[in-house]
Amino acid sequence: MAHVTQAHHDEGLAAALERAVAPFGGWKALAQPGERIAVKVNLLRASAPERAVCTNPETLRLVLRALKSVGAQPFVADSPGGPGTSALVRRTLRVSGIGDVCEQEDVEALVADEQVTELAAPRAKLFRSFPICRCFVEADAVIQVGILKTHQLMRLTGGVKLAFGCVPGLTKAQLHVRAQRRMDFADMLLDLYEAIGPRFTIIDGIIAMEGKGPGNGTPRALGSLFAARDCVALDAAIADRTAHRYEDVYVLAAAERRRLIDLHRPYELAGDAIEPQHDFVAAGHDSELTVPGALAGRLGRRLLTARPRLVDESVCTRCGDCAAICGVQAITLAPTPVYDDEKCVRCFACTEICPTAAISEVTPPLMRAVNRMRRR
């Protein structure tokens, strides 16, 4: 696991990226001449680069140039939040700056959702196959280029979570419904990650997102670049940098249970030391504690778990994206979003996709009191 500090999105970025890749033998060891490489980015939704919602376009530019320099043939793809229509993808590419970079570097940016296939997951725990955007399956290799963000459901967006964008459009919402518990969702992500098997992953933490990520948090300068072949080890390094306990990051806890990582020695570090940023603002913390008996699910959720809500009606555009992405039809537009708590599975996809942050996580009073006691 390689780590580079004091990096910036400026003329020194190329050297910082080379330092991150050097421990793995450089780009010549990561891509071969003539290989068609799927560069999997994070295109959560249409958002400007300074908001730290999508992969930074300048980091992507240098990755594309590096791959072309060794004779590989990269293309850029991701399935954003929402229905994955051509219009949605094209708008997200344009607003994020990624589309301009692809055009300037003469690299194709695909609408990944246009063709879908089924990918077997022979090592899976929960899911034996996944619907996957065909371009990722047919590529010679997948190289991920993401951005370090908090995540309301999984705590952090790292290398393992980044692979979720290989699942097309609203199928992602269906997987949220099928894996409602956070630990089950983490196992599903690990099943998917192992099935896809990205060859290499770069996570850009130069400007990260803290707070209510992955869509409505606050940009935070960290100056870090991370690179690894093993995304579980990479995610442990991200947890260290952002001062998260391993057991609080669901993917890491699930990976240890599956013996994919030893969290007593999670990675071998190459490059700069990882200094924890103790004031990094984590995503809100709730609980999935249950009460024995028939009331367990309903009572536990009502008293202890955060839930999505319309928190600022004045900025709601009534676009309907939240209702469209909801896999259980828990949202009714009347004309602004109204939630059915009995149906809602607390996946927070609606908060991720909301373009104006009108929808956000709301923590019940009892859990807020518990969190205050924890901080003491």
C-alpha positions in Angstrom: 0.0 0.0 0.0 1.6 3.3 -1.2 1.0 6.7 0.4 2.2 10.1 -0.7 1.6 13.2 1.3 1.7 17.0 0.6 0.3 16.4 -2.9 -1.7 19.1 -4.7 -3.7 19.3 -7.9 -1.0 21.4 -9.6 2.2 21.0 -11.6 3.6 18.7 -8.9 0.8 16.2 -9.2 2.5 14.1 -11.9 5.6 13.5 -9.7 3.4 12.6 -6.7 1.4 10.1 -8.8 4.6 8.5 -10.0 5.8 8.2 -6.4 2.6 6.4 -5.6 2.9 3.9 -8.5 6.7 3.3 -8.2 6.5 0.7 -5.5 4.5 -1.5 -7.8 7.0 -1.4 -10.6 5.6 1.7 -12.3 3.0 1.9 -15.0 4.8 -0.6 -17.2 4.1 -3.2 -14.6 0.4 -2.2 -14.4 -0.6 -2.1 -18.0 0.7 -3.7 -21.2 0.8 -2.3 -24.8 -2.4 -2.9 -26.6 -4.5 -3.7 -23.4 -7.9 -2.0 -23.3 -8.1 -0.7 -19.7 -11.4 0.4 -18.1 -10.5 3.4 -15.9 -13.3 3.2 -13.4 -14.0 6.6 -11.9 -16.5 8.0 -9.3 -19.4 9.8 -11.1 -21.9 9.9 -8.2 -23.8 12.8 -9.6 -23.3 16.1 -11.6 -21.1 18.2 -9.3 -18.2 20.6 -9.9 -14.7 19.3 -9.1 -14.2 21.6 -6.1 -17.1 19.9 -4.3 -15.1 16.6 -4.1 -18.1 14.5 -5.1 -16.5 12.9 -8.3 -13.0 11.8 -9.2 -10.8 14.9 -9.6 -10.4 15.5 -13.4 -6.7 16.5 -13.1 -5.8 13.3 -11.3 -7.7 11.3 -13.9 -5.9 13.2 -16.7 -2.5 12.1 -15.5 -3.6 8.5 -15.1 -4.9 8.5 -18.7 -1.6 10.0 -19.9 0.4 7.4 -18.0 -1.6 4.5 -19.4 -1.2 5.8 -22.9 2.5 6.3 -22.4 3.0 2.5 -22.0 0.9 1.7 -25.0 -2.4 0.8 -23.2 -5.8 1.9 -24.6 -7.8 3.4 -21.7 -11.4 4.4 -21.6 -13.4 6.0 -18.8 -16.6 4.6 -17.4 -18.9 4.5 -14.3 -22.5 4.1 -13.6 -23.6 7.1 -11.5 -26.4 7.3 -9.0 -29.8 7.2 -10.6 -31.2 5.5 -13.7 -27.9 5.7 -15.7 -29.5 7.2 -18.8 -27.2 8.6 -21.5 -28.4 12.2 -20.7 -27.6 11.7 -17.0 -24.2 10.3 -17.6 -23.3 13.0 -20.2 -24.4 15.7 -17.9 -22.4 14.3 -15.0 -19.3 14.0 -17.2 -19.7 17.6 -18.3 -20.3 19.2 -14.9 -17.6 17.1 -13.1 -14.9 18.2 -15.7 -14.2 14.5 -16.5 -15.8 14.8 -19.9 -13.6 17.7 -20.9 -10.5 15.8 -19.8 -11.5 12.7 -21.8 -12.0 14.9 -24.9 -8.7 16.7 -24.4 -6.8 13.5 -23.9 -8.6 11.7 -26.8 -10.0 9.0 -24.5 -13.5 7.6 -24.9 -15.9 8.2 -22.0 -18.6 5.5 -22.2 -22.2 5.4 -21.0 -21.6 2.2 -19.1 -25.3 1.4 -18.5 -26.0 0.9 -22.2 -24.9 -2.8 -22.1 -25.2 -5.1 -19.1 -24.1 -8.7 -18.5 -24.1 -11.1 -15.6 -20.8 -11.7 -13.8 -20.2 -14.8 -11.7 -18.9 -14.3 -8.1 -17.5 -17.8 -7.3 -15.8 -16.7 -4.0 -18.9 -14.9 -2.8 -20.5 -15.2 0.6 -24.0 -13.7 -0.2 -24.3 -13.1 -4.0 -23.2 -15.7 -6.5 -23.5 -13.3 -9.5 -24.1 -9.6 -10.3 -25.5 -7.6 -13.2 -22.5 -5.6 -14.3 -21.9 -3.0 -17.0 -20.5 -5.0 -19.8 -17.6 -2.6 -20.5 -15.9 -3.6 -17.2 -16.2 -7.3 -17.9 -14.9 -7.1 -21.4 -11.9 -4.9 -20.6 -8.5 -6.5 -20.2 -8.3 -4.9 -16.8 -10.0 -2.4 -14.5 -8.0 0.4 -12.9 -10.0 2.4 -10.4 -9.4 6.1 -9.8 -11.6 7.4 -6.9 -11.8 10.1 -4.3 -11.6 9.7 -0.5 -15.1 10.4 1.0 -17.1 9.6 4.0 -20.2 7.5 3.5 -23.3 7.6 5.6 -24.0 3.9 5.2 -20.5 2.3 5.1 -18.6 5.1 6.9 -16.0 5.5 4.2 -15.8 5.4 0.4 -12.6 3.6 -0.5 -11.4 1.1 -3.0 -13.9 -1.7 -2.2 -16.9 0.6 -2.3 -15.7 2.2 -5.5 -16.5 -1.0 -7.4 -20.2 -0.6 -6.7 -20.3 1.8 -9.6 -19.8 -1.2 -12.0 -23.4 -2.2 -11.2 -25.8 -0.5 -13.6 -28.3 2.2 -12.8 -31.2 1.4 -10.5 -29.9 -2.2 -10.0 -27.8 -0.6 -7.3 -31.0 0.3 -5.4 -32.2 -3.3 -5.7 -29.0 -4.5 -4.1 -29.6 -2.1 -1.2 -33.0 -3.7 -0.7 -31.5 -7.3 -0.9 -28.8 -6.4 1.6 -30.4 -4.1 4.1 -28.2 -4.6 7.1 -25.0 -2.7 7.0 -22.8 -5.8 7.5 -24.7 -7.6 4.8 -24.2 -4.7 2.4 -20.5 -4.8 3.3 -20.4 -8.5 2.5 -22.1 -7.8 -0.8 -19.5 -5.1 -1.7 -16.7 -7.6 -0.9 -18.4 -10.2 -3.1 -18.6 -7.7 -5.9 -15.1 -6.4 -5.5 -13.6 -9.9 -5.6 -15.7 -10.8 -8.7 -14.5 -7.7 -10.6 -10.9 -8.0 -9.3 -9.6 -4.5 -10.1 -5.9 -4.7 -11.1 -5.0 -1.4 -9.4 -6.7 1.4 -7.4 -5.8 5.0 -6.8 -7.7 6.9 -4.2 -7.2 10.7 -4.3 -7.3 12.2 -0.8 -5.7 15.5 -1.9 -9.1 17.2 -1.4 -11.3 14.6 0.4 -14.9 14.9 1.6 -15.8 14.8 5.3 -19.1 14.9 7.1 -22.2 13.9 5.2 -20.6 12.0 2.3 -20.6 10.7 -0.3 -22.6 13.5 -1.9 -23.3 16.3 0.5 -20.2 16.5 2.8 -17.6 19.2 3.0 -14.4 19.3 1.0 -11.4 18.8 3.2 -7.7 19.2 2.2 -5.7 16.2 3.2 -2.9 16.2 0.6 -2.8 12.4 0.4 -2.6 10.0 -2.5 -3.2 6.2 -1.9 -2.4 3.4 -4.3 -2.7 -0.4 -4.0 -3.4 -3.6 -5.7 -5.4 -4.8 -2.7 -8.4 -2.5 -2.0 -9.0 -3.9 1.5 -5.5 -2.9 2.6 -6.0 0.4 0.9 -9.2 1.0 2.8 -7.4 0.3 6.1 -4.9 2.9 5.2 -7.7 5.4 4.5 -9.2 4.6 7.9 -5.9 5.3 9.5 -5.5 8.7 7.7 -9.0 9.8 8.7 -8.8 8.5 12.3 -11.5 5.9 11.9 -11.4 2.8 14.0 -11.3 -0.3 11.9 -14.3 -1.9 13.6 -16.4 1.1 12.7 -15.7 0.7 9.0 -18.2 -2.0 7.9 -16.1 -3.3 4.9 -13.0 -3.7 7.1 -14.9 -5.5 9.8 -16.5 -7.9 7.2 -13.1 -8.4 5.5 -11.5 -9.4 8.8 -14.3 -11.8 9.5 -13.8 -13.4 6.1 -10.0 -13.5 6.7 -9.3 -11.2 3.8 -7.2 -9.0 6.0 -5.4 -9.1 9.4 -6.3 -5.8 11.0 -3.5 -6.2 13.5 -1.2 -5.7 10.5 -3.4 -4.6 7.7 -0.8 -3.5 5.1 2.8 -3.0 4.3 3.4 0.7 3.8 5.5 2.1 1.0 6.1 5.9 0.9 5.2 8.5 3.4 4.0 7.8 7.0 0.3 7.9 7.6 -0.6 10.5 10.2 -4.1 10.3 11.5 -6.2 13.5 11.0 -8.0 13.4 14.3 -10.3 16.3 13.6 -11.6 14.7 10.4 -15.4 14.8 10.5 -16.8 11.3 10.2 -20.3 10.5 8.8 -23.1 10.5 11.3 -23.1 7.4 13.6 -26.3 5.5 14.3 -26.9 2.0 15.5 -28.5 -1.3 14.2 -29.0 -2.6 17.7 -32.1 -4.7 18.0 -34.6 -5.5 20.7 -35.5 -9.1 21.2 -38.9 -10.2 20.1 -41.4 -9.2 17.4 -40.8 -5.4 17.9 -37.0 -5.7 17.3 -36.8 -4.4 13.8 -39.5 -1.7 14.0 -38.6 -0.4 17.5 -34.9 -0.5 16.9 -35.1 1.4 13.7 -37.4 4.1 15.1 -35.4 4.7 18.2 -31.8 4.2 17.1 -31.2 4.5 13.4 -30.7 7.6 11.3 -33.1 8.1 8.5 -33.3 10.3 5.4 -35.5 13.3 5.5 -36.3 16.5 3.5 -34.4 19.0 5.7 -34.6 22.1 3.5 -37.7 22.4 1.4 -36.6 25.8 0.2 -33.8 24.3 -2.0 -35.7 21.2 -3.1 -36.1 21.4 -6.9 -38.8 18.6 -7.0 -36.7 16.8 -9.6 -37.9 13.4 -8.4 -34.4 11.8 -8.4 -34.9 10.6 -4.9 -38.1 8.8 -5.7 -36.6 7.3 -8.9 -33.6 5.8 -7.1 -35.6 4.4 -4.1 -35.6 0.6 -4.5 -38.6 0.1 -2.2 -40.8 3.0 -3.3 -40.6 4.6 0.2 -40.7 8.2 -1.2 -43.8 10.0 -2.5 -43.6 13.4 -4.1 -46.3 15.6 -2.7 -44.8 17.7 -4.3 -41.7 17.5 -2.2 -40.4 14.1 -0.8 -42.4 12.4 1.9 -41.0 9.2 3.5 -42.7 6.0 4.5 -40.6 4.8 7.4 -42.1 1.3 7.3 -40.7 0.8 3.8 -37.5 2.8 4.0 -34.4 0.5 4.3 -32.0 3.4 5.4 -29.7 3.0 2.4 -29.4 6.8 2.0 -29.2 6.5 -1.8 -31.6 9.5 -1.9 -29.3 11.7 0.1 -26.4 10.8 -2.2 -28.3 11.7 -5.3 -30.0 14.9 -4.1 -28.4 17.7 -6.2 -29.1 20.4 -3.7 -28.6 18.6 -0.3 -32.3 19.2 0.4 -32.4 15.6 1.7 -30.1 14.6 4.5 -29.6 12.1 7.4 -31.6 12.8 10.6 -30.6 11.0 13.8 -33.3 10.2 16.3 -33.1 12.0 19.7 -32.2 8.9 21.7 -29.3 8.1 19.4 -28.1 11.7 19.5 -28.0 11.4 23.3 -26.0 8.1 23.0 -23.5 9.7 20.7 -23.0 12.6 23.1 -22.2 10.1 25.9 -19.8 8.3 23.6 -17.9 11.5 22.8 -17.5 12.1 26.5 
